[in-house]
Amino acid sequence: MKTRIDETLKLLGLKDRGYDKIKSYSGRMKRRINIAAALLHSQKILLMDEPTIGIDPQSRNLIFDVLAALHEKGITIIYTTYYMEEAERLCDRIGIIDHGEIIAEGSLDELRISNNADESIVFTFSNLSDIKINQVKEKLNNIIGNDENSITFSTKNSNRDMQLIISGLSETGLEISNIEIQKANLETIFLNLTGRKLRD
């Protein structure tokens, strides 16, 4: 047990505070010692309920590194969070819960496909102007945003629509300097499934 305690404290960056009273720990250190206590028994399933709420970026990244190491060892981690980017980064499979029921489940790619989530294609230009933007809007109706040197288009299928967009852009004389395809993120999928109305 002593060996296991030393290993776990080291894993969570608390080795040098191992003999201090926990009441002297900061809030972020207490969060890490909670995780350390949960890991002492070398269990095969670990349930983590919003472990990164209210902690600094350094502690957050440490927790991510620890979870990656545990995953490599074959430990199953059930991770609940409201932070969509955490679920995207950490989870092999994602379940979306609404009103206490799982309404969607799968890998991120499976959720994108099953929910027919829009992708975005961002075109960057070397000669974009307000006049050119208006010309593009007359030819293409799937623009969802623009800034001083780029226009973003929404699409259900980037492979299918890419050539149509490029053809429409070529008629305006715009010079394309970069194209970036952005897949729908988990937050977009979550809001599409659960709605955008505020919850009490």
C-alpha positions as CSV (number, residue, x, y, z in Angstrom):
1,M,0.0,0.0,0.0
2,K,2.8,2.4,0.8
3,T,4.3,1.8,-2.7
4,R,0.9,2.3,-4.3
5,I,0.5,5.6,-2.3
6,D,3.9,6.9,-3.4
7,E,3.2,6.0,-7.0
8,T,-0.2,7.7,-7.0
9,L,1.0,10.9,-5.3
10,K,3.8,11.1,-7.8
11,L,1.3,10.6,-10.7
12,L,-0.8,13.4,-9.5
13,G,2.1,15.8,-8.7
14,L,1.7,15.6,-5.0
15,K,4.7,13.6,-3.9
16,D,6.4,16.6,-2.1
17,R,3.1,17.2,-0.1
18,G,2.5,13.6,0.9
19,Y,3.0,14.2,4.6
20,D,1.0,17.5,4.8
21,K,-2.5,17.7,6.2
22,I,-5.1,17.8,3.4
23,K,-6.7,20.8,5.0
24,S,-3.6,22.8,4.1
25,Y,-4.1,22.0,0.4
26,S,-5.4,24.5,-2.1
27,G,-8.7,23.7,-3.8
28,R,-7.0,22.4,-7.0
29,M,-4.7,20.2,-4.9
30,K,-7.7,18.8,-3.1
31,R,-9.3,17.9,-6.4
32,R,-6.1,16.0,-7.3
33,I,-5.9,14.2,-4.0
34,N,-9.5,13.1,-4.5
35,I,-8.4,11.5,-7.8
36,A,-5.4,9.9,-6.1
37,A,-7.6,8.3,-3.4
38,A,-9.8,6.9,-6.1
39,L,-6.8,5.3,-7.8
40,L,-5.3,3.5,-4.8
41,H,-7.2,0.3,-5.3
42,S,-6.1,-0.4,-9.0
43,Q,-9.7,-0.7,-10.1
44,K,-10.7,-1.6,-13.7
45,I,-13.5,1.0,-13.9
46,L,-13.1,4.6,-12.8
47,L,-16.1,7.0,-12.6
48,M,-15.2,10.7,-12.8
49,D,-17.9,13.3,-12.3
50,E,-16.8,16.7,-13.7
51,P,-13.2,16.5,-12.3
52,T,-12.0,19.7,-13.9
53,I,-14.5,22.2,-12.6
54,G,-12.9,25.2,-10.9
55,I,-9.2,24.2,-11.4
56,D,-6.4,26.0,-13.2
57,P,-5.1,25.0,-16.7
58,Q,-2.0,23.3,-15.3
59,S,-4.0,21.0,-13.1
60,R,-6.5,20.4,-15.8
61,N,-3.8,19.3,-18.2
62,L,-2.2,17.1,-15.5
63,I,-5.6,15.3,-15.1
64,F,-5.8,14.8,-18.8
65,D,-2.3,13.3,-18.9
66,V,-3.2,11.0,-16.0
67,L,-6.4,9.8,-17.7
68,A,-4.4,9.1,-20.9
69,A,-2.0,7.0,-18.9
70,L,-4.8,5.1,-17.2
71,H,-6.5,4.5,-20.5
72,E,-3.2,3.1,-21.9
73,K,-3.3,0.6,-19.0
74,G,-6.7,-0.6,-20.0
75,I,-8.8,1.1,-17.3
76,T,-12.3,2.0,-18.4
77,I,-13.1,5.6,-17.5
78,I,-16.7,6.9,-17.4
79,Y,-16.3,10.7,-17.6
80,T,-19.2,13.2,-17.1
81,T,-18.7,16.8,-18.1
82,Y,-20.4,19.8,-19.5
83,Y,-17.2,20.8,-21.3
84,M,-17.7,19.5,-24.9
85,E,-14.0,19.9,-25.8
86,E,-13.0,17.6,-23.0
87,A,-15.3,14.9,-24.2
88,E,-14.0,15.3,-27.7
89,R,-10.4,15.1,-26.5
90,L,-10.7,12.3,-24.0
91,C,-13.5,9.9,-25.0
92,D,-13.6,7.0,-27.4
93,R,-17.4,6.8,-27.1
94,I,-19.8,9.7,-26.1
95,G,-23.2,9.6,-24.7
96,I,-25.4,12.7,-24.7
97,I,-27.9,12.8,-21.9
98,D,-31.0,15.0,-22.0
99,H,-33.7,15.1,-19.2
100,G,-32.1,12.0,-17.6
101,E,-32.1,9.9,-20.8
102,I,-29.3,8.9,-23.2
103,I,-30.5,10.4,-26.5
104,A,-27.4,9.7,-28.6
105,E,-24.4,7.5,-28.2
106,G,-21.3,6.6,-30.3
107,S,-17.9,7.8,-31.4
108,L,-17.7,11.5,-32.4
109,D,-17.7,10.5,-36.1
110,E,-20.7,8.2,-35.6
111,L,-22.6,11.1,-33.9
112,R,-21.7,13.4,-36.8
113,I,-23.0,10.9,-39.3
114,S,-26.2,9.9,-37.5
115,N,-27.2,13.6,-36.8
116,N,-26.3,14.7,-40.3
117,A,-24.3,17.5,-38.8
118,D,-23.1,20.3,-41.0
119,E,-19.4,20.8,-41.9
120,S,-17.8,24.1,-42.6
121,I,-15.5,25.0,-45.4
122,V,-13.3,28.1,-44.9
123,F,-11.9,29.7,-48.0
124,T,-9.1,32.2,-47.5
125,F,-8.4,34.7,-50.3
126,S,-5.6,37.1,-51.2
127,N,-7.9,39.7,-52.8
128,L,-11.2,39.7,-50.8
129,S,-13.2,42.9,-50.6
130,D,-16.8,43.9,-49.8
131,I,-17.7,44.0,-53.5
132,K,-16.3,40.5,-53.9
133,I,-18.3,39.2,-50.9
134,N,-21.5,40.6,-52.3
135,Q,-20.8,38.9,-55.6
136,V,-20.2,35.6,-53.8
137,K,-23.5,36.0,-51.9
138,E,-25.4,36.5,-55.2
139,K,-24.0,33.2,-56.5
140,L,-23.8,31.0,-53.4
141,N,-26.5,30.8,-50.6
142,N,-24.7,28.7,-48.0
143,I,-22.4,31.4,-46.6
144,I,-22.4,31.4,-42.8
145,G,-19.8,34.0,-42.1
146,N,-16.9,36.0,-43.4
147,D,-14.1,38.3,-42.1
148,E,-11.5,40.5,-43.9
149,N,-9.8,37.7,-45.8
150,S,-12.0,34.6,-45.6
151,I,-15.5,33.3,-46.3
152,T,-17.1,30.3,-44.4
153,F,-19.6,28.0,-46.1
154,S,-21.9,25.4,-44.5
155,T,-22.3,22.0,-46.1
156,K,-23.7,18.6,-45.4
157,N,-21.1,17.0,-47.6
158,S,-17.8,18.8,-48.3
159,N,-16.6,16.3,-50.9
160,R,-19.8,16.9,-52.9
161,D,-20.1,20.6,-52.5
162,M,-16.4,21.7,-52.7
163,Q,-16.3,21.8,-56.5
164,L,-19.6,23.7,-56.7
165,I,-18.3,26.3,-54.3
166,I,-14.9,26.6,-56.1
167,S,-16.7,27.0,-59.5
168,G,-18.9,29.8,-58.1
169,L,-15.9,31.5,-56.6
170,S,-13.9,31.4,-59.8
171,E,-16.6,33.4,-61.6
172,T,-15.9,36.3,-59.2
173,G,-12.2,36.5,-59.9
174,L,-11.3,35.7,-56.3
175,E,-7.8,34.2,-55.7
176,I,-8.0,31.3,-53.2
177,S,-4.9,31.0,-50.9
178,N,-6.2,28.4,-48.5
179,I,-9.1,25.9,-48.0
180,E,-9.9,24.4,-44.6
181,I,-12.6,21.8,-43.9
182,Q,-13.9,22.0,-40.3
183,K,-16.0,19.0,-39.2
184,A,-19.0,19.7,-36.8
185,N,-17.8,19.7,-33.2
186,L,-19.6,18.0,-30.3
187,E,-21.1,21.3,-29.1
188,T,-22.9,21.8,-32.4
189,I,-24.2,18.2,-32.3
190,F,-25.3,18.6,-28.6
191,L,-27.2,21.8,-29.3
192,N,-28.9,20.3,-32.4
193,L,-30.1,17.4,-30.3
194,T,-31.1,19.2,-27.1
195,G,-32.0,22.7,-28.4
196,R,-30.6,26.1,-27.7
197,K,-33.2,27.2,-25.1
198,L,-31.8,28.0,-21.7
199,R,-32.4,25.4,-18.9
200,D,-33.4,26.1,-15.3
